[in-house]
Amino acid sequence: MSVFCTKWFKKWSKKSNLKDQDLIEAVANMEAGLSSSDLGNHLFKIRVKKSHSGKSSGFRTIVVYRENDRAIFLYGFAKNERENISASELQHFKKLGNDLLALNKDKLTHFVDEKILFDIEVSK
């Protein structure tokens, strides 16, 4: 299973002090059926905790996910900044998610090399 994020998400997560390990943990929780909502078309809203805090005061993220293949973080926001995404944003994320899931392994590698997508790796 590979985990990636978009360029926008990488900038946002850095500004929000999100750690890669918290994102990996959030994907694992989603796979276990915890702290996530299925938005359709392989799109999920996942809660991510703030470092040194719980999920209740954390973030919501929009992730496109295909089981045993890849998860790509598309968007995030603090729970105290907004409640949810709009219907038009949801449609945009579904289209983007479908396009990203359609990428073959070579194209995905190219997107990482070109810094369009970024790997999120478990820190050792």
KEZASE-108257 format. One line per field, with one value per atom (N, C-alpha, C): z, x, y; atom name; residue in one letter; residue number from 1. Coordinates in Angstrom, 3 decimals. Each point is the difference from the previous one (the first is absolute). Example, Ala and Ser with C-alpha at 12.3 -4.5 7.8 and 13.67 -1.06 7.14 Angstrom:
zz <- c(7.800/0.000/0.000/-0.720/0.060/0.730)
xx <- c(13.190/-0.890/0.900/-0.350/0.820/-0.770)
yy <- c(-5.690/1.190/1.200/1.050/1.190/1.090)
atom <- c(N/CA/C/N/CA/C)
rest <- c(A/A/A/S/S/S)
nr <- c(1/1/1/2/2/2)
end
This chain:
zz <- c(0.000/0.000/0.000/-0.946/-0.098/0.468/0.678/0.465/-0.565/-0.604/-0.635/0.456/-0.396/0.179/-1.172/-0.216/-1.040/0.491/-0.919/0.351/0.965/-0.272/0.895/1.402/0.085/1.301/0.746/-0.712/0.648/0.653/-0.716/0.568/1.205/-0.133/1.087/1.228/-0.201/1.145/0.712/-0.752/0.629/0.851/-0.558/0.732/1.248/-0.090/1.112/0.971/-0.235/0.849/0.077/-1.091/-0.049/-0.295/0.684/-0.203/-0.957/-0.812/-0.916/0.745/1.178/0.787/0.361/0.284/0.301/-1.220/-1.191/-1.233/-0.283/0.200/-0.182/0.978/1.244/1.024/-0.382/-0.572/-0.415/-1.105/-0.940/-1.067/0.605/0.944/0.662/0.745/0.668/0.695/-0.990/-1.144/-1.010/-0.499/-0.240/-0.461/1.041/1.268/1.084/0.254/-0.788/0.150/1.091/0.401/1.071/-0.554/0.569/-0.231/-1.461/-0.785/-1.398/-0.498/-1.065/-0.665/-1.475/-0.565/-1.427/-0.747/-0.894/-0.765/-1.403/-0.327/-1.318/-0.947/-1.062/-1.031/0.583/0.970/0.633/0.794/0.342/0.740/1.450/0.922/1.423/0.723/1.021/0.923/1.242/0.351/1.110/1.047/1.245/1.102/0.224/0.223/0.331/1.275/0.960/1.270/-0.129/0.851/0.147/0.848/-0.251/0.841/1.441/0.906/1.439/0.331/-0.798/0.238/-0.582/0.157/-0.500/-1.314/-0.542/-1.260/0.132/1.189/0.168/-0.202/0.182/-0.238/-1.194/-0.901/-1.098/-1.325/-1.028/-1.372/-0.715/-1.064/-0.930/-1.306/-0.614/-1.263/-1.024/-1.261/-1.101/-0.695/-0.113/-0.514/-1.064/-1.113/-0.980/0.338/0.001/0.529/-0.821/-0.374/-0.611/0.837/0.499/0.892/-0.612/0.818/-0.377/-1.146/-0.237/-1.093/0.475/0.159/0.361/0.719/0.779/0.635/-0.332/-0.417/-0.352/0.735/0.877/0.725/-0.952/-0.138/-0.932/0.680/1.171/0.610/1.502/0.747/1.444/0.570/1.160/0.694/1.482/0.802/1.446/0.305/0.938/0.340/0.566/0.589/0.555/-1.050/-1.218/-1.070/-0.887/-0.235/-0.814/0.331/-0.266/0.354/-1.048/-1.283/-1.052/-1.315/-1.041/-1.339/-0.683/-1.002/-0.726/-1.023/-0.537/-1.019/-1.249/-0.380/-1.192/0.258/1.210/0.344/-0.038/0.507/-0.015/-1.427/-0.920/-1.404/-0.579/0.305/-0.472/0.524/1.291/0.589/-0.565/-0.290/-0.613/-1.377/-0.789/-1.337/0.115/0.863/0.207/0.485/0.950/0.531/-1.075/-0.849/-1.099/-0.944/-0.304/-0.877/0.634/1.296/0.675/0.127/0.213/0.082/-1.362/-1.072/-1.350/-0.421/0.747/-0.348/0.174/-0.996/0.163/0.831/0.352/0.886/-0.598/-1.306/-0.634/0.066/-0.284/0.036/1.434/0.960/1.407/0.407/-0.413/0.277/-0.642/-1.222/-0.693/0.786/0.509/0.776/1.273/0.612/1.191/-0.395/-1.089/-0.466/-0.349/-0.550/-0.397/1.147/1.183/1.208/-0.153/-0.690/-0.089/1.162/0.299/1.167/0.857/1.290/0.929/0.778/0.188/0.824/1.461/0.703/1.456/0.520/0.723/0.449/1.517/0.483/1.444/0.450/1.003/0.530/0.869/-0.068/0.717/1.327)
xx <- c(0.851/-0.851/0.894/-0.250/0.737/-0.893/0.611/-0.733/0.695/-0.807/0.504/-0.829/0.456/-0.796/0.254/-0.927/0.162/0.938/0.443/0.877/-0.702/-1.282/-0.754/-0.063/-0.310/-0.132/1.331/1.092/1.322/0.273/-0.285/0.204/-0.914/-1.251/-0.964/0.396/0.391/0.339/1.254/0.936/1.205/-0.376/-0.835/-0.451/-0.803/-0.725/-0.838/0.748/1.285/0.851/-0.477/-0.548/-0.387/1.230/0.122/1.119/-0.423/0.960/-0.292/-0.543/0.542/-0.442/-1.486/-0.472/-1.424/-0.860/0.491/-0.741/-0.046/1.129/0.044/-0.958/0.002/-0.904/-1.464/-0.292/-1.371/-0.463/0.883/-0.347/-0.234/0.846/-0.176/-1.332/-0.361/-1.287/-1.167/0.132/-1.046/-0.168/1.108/-0.051/-0.658/0.114/-0.623/-1.442/-0.482/-1.378/-0.196/1.061/-0.074/0.188/-0.698/0.223/-0.029/-0.897/-0.075/-1.440/-0.258/-1.300/0.223/-0.751/0.080/-0.824/0.633/-0.669/-0.378/0.300/-0.290/1.175/0.017/1.054/1.405/0.195/1.310/0.492/-0.887/0.367/-0.442/0.891/-0.289/0.375/-0.778/0.354/0.534/1.246/0.677/0.406/-0.256/0.495/1.473/0.759/1.419/0.231/0.649/0.239/1.118/-0.073/1.123/1.046/1.254/1.050/-0.225/0.156/-0.189/-1.430/-0.948/-1.398/-0.834/-1.285/-0.873/-0.650/-0.776/-0.690/-1.094/-0.580/-1.113/0.429/1.275/0.476/0.949/-0.164/0.947/-0.476/0.293/-0.237/-0.898/-0.603/-0.711/0.767/0.163/0.711/-0.862/0.197/-0.675/1.052/-0.305/0.960/-0.672/0.688/-0.448/0.756/-0.728/0.570/-0.476/0.952/-0.328/0.678/-0.787/0.486/1.179/1.008/1.223/0.770/-0.229/0.686/0.586/-0.866/0.503/-1.036/0.527/-0.798/0.695/-0.795/0.570/-0.776/0.696/-0.602/-0.145/-1.240/-0.290/-0.167/-0.658/-0.410/-0.126/0.174/-0.164/-0.439/-0.621/-0.414/-0.153/0.227/-0.179/-1.493/-0.372/-1.418/-0.587/0.835/-0.529/-0.075/0.506/-0.040/-1.228/-0.429/-1.191/-0.568/-1.296/-0.657/0.163/-0.066/0.014/0.388/0.116/0.237/-1.345/-0.025/-1.240/-0.274/-1.208/-0.375/0.863/0.307/0.830/1.437/0.512/1.330/0.015/-1.048/-0.093/0.063/-0.729/0.021/1.404/0.662/1.367/0.941/-0.092/0.878/-0.287/-1.254/-0.328/0.643/-0.066/0.613/1.517/0.612/1.440/0.400/-0.759/0.294/-0.055/-1.018/-0.113/1.194/0.413/1.155/1.270/0.188/1.201/0.012/-1.163/-0.060/0.205/-0.248/0.179/1.469/0.876/1.419/0.616/0.773/0.725/1.257/0.712/1.169/1.072/0.239/1.012/-0.380/-1.250/-0.468/0.036/-0.362/0.047/1.437/0.944/1.413/0.439/-0.454/0.313/-0.536/-1.236/-0.588/0.801/0.530/0.836/1.334/0.592/1.264/-0.142/-1.150/-0.254/-0.541/-0.120/-0.491/-1.436/-0.801/-1.440/-0.683/0.505/-0.413/1.232/-0.218/1.099/-0.282/1.056/-0.090/-0.144/-0.833/-0.063/0.486/1.089/0.619/-0.008/-0.058/0.060/1.423/0.122/1.337/0.453/1.264/0.550/0.564)
yy <- c(-1.179/1.179/1.239/0.877/1.262/1.142/0.965/1.176/1.236/0.870/1.214/1.193/1.180/1.212/0.930/0.915/1.008/1.093/0.821/1.124/0.952/0.288/0.888/-0.594/-1.296/-0.645/0.017/-0.217/-0.001/1.354/1.091/1.336/0.221/-0.373/0.183/-0.816/-1.260/-0.852/0.496/0.541/0.559/1.209/0.882/1.187/-0.382/-1.121/-0.461/-0.906/-0.201/-0.852/-1.440/-0.504/-1.411/-0.845/-1.081/-0.914/-1.112/-0.473/-1.100/-1.220/-0.251/-1.156/0.120/1.219/0.201/-0.299/0.331/-0.273/-1.503/-0.668/-1.457/-0.675/0.468/-0.551/0.234/1.165/0.301/-0.951/-0.321/-0.955/-1.382/-0.404/-1.304/-0.045/1.093/0.058/-0.102/0.669/-0.071/-1.434/-0.670/-1.391/-0.893/0.368/-0.764/0.443/0.960/0.459/1.047/0.669/0.997/1.413/0.951/1.436/0.424/-0.594/0.403/-0.082/0.766/-0.019/-0.245/-0.945/-0.297/1.042/0.759/1.043/-0.473/-1.250/-0.555/0.160/-0.800/0.068/-0.105/-0.874/-0.218/1.208/0.907/1.202/-0.146/0.364/-0.119/1.288/0.303/1.077/-0.699/0.309/-0.679/1.026/-0.333/0.821/-0.295/1.067/-0.132/0.797/-0.631/0.676/1.014/1.023/0.917/-0.695/0.314/-0.563/0.431/-0.921/0.234/0.409/-0.450/0.327/-1.134/0.066/-1.048/0.366/-0.946/0.229/1.044/0.122/0.933/1.445/0.309/1.371/0.025/-0.941/-0.139/0.538/-0.752/0.412/-0.998/0.474/-0.879/0.044/-1.148/-0.075/-0.728/0.345/-0.667/-0.858/-1.296/-0.971/-0.861/-0.205/-0.988/-1.287/-1.126/-1.242/-1.189/-0.835/-1.293/-1.071/-0.928/-1.055/-0.750/-0.255/-0.718/0.654/1.282/0.678/1.327/1.013/1.326/0.831/0.937/1.044/1.315/0.999/1.292/1.087/0.723/1.113/1.174/0.504/1.079/1.354/0.001/1.259/-0.190/1.063/-0.073/1.325/-0.060/1.215/-0.301/1.029/-0.132/-0.051/-0.827/-0.155/1.281/0.863/1.247/1.115/-0.248/0.997/-0.131/-1.222/-0.236/-1.360/-0.153/-1.250/-1.081/0.392/-1.002/0.653/-0.815/0.525/0.203/0.858/0.271/-1.103/-0.010/-0.986/0.155/1.234/0.209/-0.458/0.215/-0.507/-1.526/-0.613/-1.460/-0.522/0.617/-0.426/0.155/1.102/0.230/-1.090/-0.307/-1.013/-1.391/-0.305/-1.296/-0.120/1.066/-0.015/-0.135/0.805/-0.075/-1.389/-0.544/-1.327/-1.071/0.048/-0.975/0.114/1.228/0.203/-0.563/0.222/-0.496/-1.514/-0.605/-1.461/-0.648/0.731/-0.538/-0.048/0.676/0.009/-1.377/-0.430/-1.263/0.270/-1.046/0.123/0.916/-0.099/0.842/1.476/0.306/1.388/0.531/-0.848/0.385/0.348/-0.823/0.258/1.311/0.244/1.252/1.202/-0.099/1.092/0.268/-1.048/0.177/0.648/-0.473/0.576/1.481/0.369/1.385/0.861/-0.596/0.682/0.528/-0.807/0.252/-0.725/-1.199/-0.773/-0.259/-0.243/-0.255/-1.271/-0.812/-1.209/0.399/-0.745/0.106/-1.342/0.029/-1.246/-0.058/-1.227/-0.231/0.284/0.855/0.291/-1.159/-0.262/-1.146/0.410)
atom <- c(N/CA/C/N/CA/C/N/CA/C/N/CA/C/N/CA/C/N/CA/C/N/CA/C/N/CA/C/N/CA/C/N/CA/C/N/CA/C/N/CA/C/N/CA/C/N/CA/C/N/CA/C/N/CA/C/N/CA/C/N/CA/C/N/CA/C/N/CA/C/N/CA/C/N/CA/C/N/CA/C/N/CA/C/N/CA/C/N/CA/C/N/CA/C/N/CA/C/N/CA/C/N/CA/C/N/CA/C/N/CA/C/N/CA/C/N/CA/C/N/CA/C/N/CA/C/N/CA/C/N/CA/C/N/CA/C/N/CA/C/N/CA/C/N/CA/C/N/CA/C/N/CA/C/N/CA/C/N/CA/C/N/CA/C/N/CA/C/N/CA/C/N/CA/C/N/CA/C/N/CA/C/N/CA/C/N/CA/C/N/CA/C/N/CA/C/N/CA/C/N/CA/C/N/CA/C/N/CA/C/N/CA/C/N/CA/C/N/CA/C/N/CA/C/N/CA/C/N/CA/C/N/CA/C/N/CA/C/N/CA/C/N/CA/C/N/CA/C/N/CA/C/N/CA/C/N/CA/C/N/CA/C/N/CA/C/N/CA/C/N/CA/C/N/CA/C/N/CA/C/N/CA/C/N/CA/C/N/CA/C/N/CA/C/N/CA/C/N/CA/C/N/CA/C/N/CA/C/N/CA/C/N/CA/C/N/CA/C/N/CA/C/N/CA/C/N/CA/C/N/CA/C/N/CA/C/N/CA/C/N/CA/C/N/CA/C/N/CA/C/N/CA/C/N/CA/C/N/CA/C/N/CA/C/N/CA/C/N/CA/C/N/CA/C/N/CA/C/N/CA/C/N/CA/C/N/CA/C/N/CA/C/N/CA/C/N/CA/C/N/CA/C/N/CA/C/N/CA/C/N/CA/C/N/CA/C/N/CA/C/N/CA/C/N/CA/C/N/CA/C/N/CA/C)
rest <- c(M/M/M/S/S/S/V/V/V/F/F/F/C/C/C/T/T/T/K/K/K/W/W/W/F/F/F/K/K/K/K/K/K/W/W/W/S/S/S/K/K/K/K/K/K/S/S/S/N/N/N/L/L/L/K/K/K/D/D/D/Q/Q/Q/D/D/D/L/L/L/I/I/I/E/E/E/A/A/A/V/V/V/A/A/A/N/N/N/M/M/M/E/E/E/A/A/A/G/G/G/L/L/L/S/S/S/S/S/S/S/S/S/D/D/D/L/L/L/G/G/G/N/N/N/H/H/H/L/L/L/F/F/F/K/K/K/I/I/I/R/R/R/V/V/V/K/K/K/K/K/K/S/S/S/H/H/H/S/S/S/G/G/G/K/K/K/S/S/S/S/S/S/G/G/G/F/F/F/R/R/R/T/T/T/I/I/I/V/V/V/V/V/V/Y/Y/Y/R/R/R/E/E/E/N/N/N/D/D/D/R/R/R/A/A/A/I/I/I/F/F/F/L/L/L/Y/Y/Y/G/G/G/F/F/F/A/A/A/K/K/K/N/N/N/E/E/E/R/R/R/E/E/E/N/N/N/I/I/I/S/S/S/A/A/A/S/S/S/E/E/E/L/L/L/Q/Q/Q/H/H/H/F/F/F/K/K/K/K/K/K/L/L/L/G/G/G/N/N/N/D/D/D/L/L/L/L/L/L/A/A/A/L/L/L/N/N/N/K/K/K/D/D/D/K/K/K/L/L/L/T/T/T/H/H/H/F/F/F/V/V/V/D/D/D/E/E/E/K/K/K/I/I/I/L/L/L/F/F/F/D/D/D/I/I/I/E/E/E/V/V/V/S/S/S/K/K/K)
nr <- c(1/1/1/2/2/2/3/3/3/4/4/4/5/5/5/6/6/6/7/7/7/8/8/8/9/9/9/10/10/10/11/11/11/12/12/12/13/13/13/14/14/14/15/15/15/16/16/16/17/17/17/18/18/18/19/19/19/20/20/20/21/21/21/22/22/22/23/23/23/24/24/24/25/25/25/26/26/26/27/27/27/28/28/28/29/29/29/30/30/30/31/31/31/32/32/32/33/33/33/34/34/34/35/35/35/36/36/36/37/37/37/38/38/38/39/39/39/40/40/40/41/41/41/42/42/42/43/43/43/44/44/44/45/45/45/46/46/46/47/47/47/48/48/48/49/49/49/50/50/50/51/51/51/52/52/52/53/53/53/54/54/54/55/55/55/56/56/56/57/57/57/58/58/58/59/59/59/60/60/60/61/61/61/62/62/62/63/63/63/64/64/64/65/65/65/66/66/66/67/67/67/68/68/68/69/69/69/70/70/70/71/71/71/72/72/72/73/73/73/74/74/74/75/75/75/76/76/76/77/77/77/78/78/78/79/79/79/80/80/80/81/81/81/82/82/82/83/83/83/84/84/84/85/85/85/86/86/86/87/87/87/88/88/88/89/89/89/90/90/90/91/91/91/92/92/92/93/93/93/94/94/94/95/95/95/96/96/96/97/97/97/98/98/98/99/99/99/100/100/100/101/101/101/102/102/102/103/103/103/104/104/104/105/105/105/106/106/106/107/107/107/108/108/108/109/109/109/110/110/110/111/111/111/112/112/112/113/113/113/114/114/114/115/115/115/116/116/116/117/117/117/118/118/118/119/119/119/120/120/120/121/121/121/122/122/122/123/123/123/124/124/124)
end
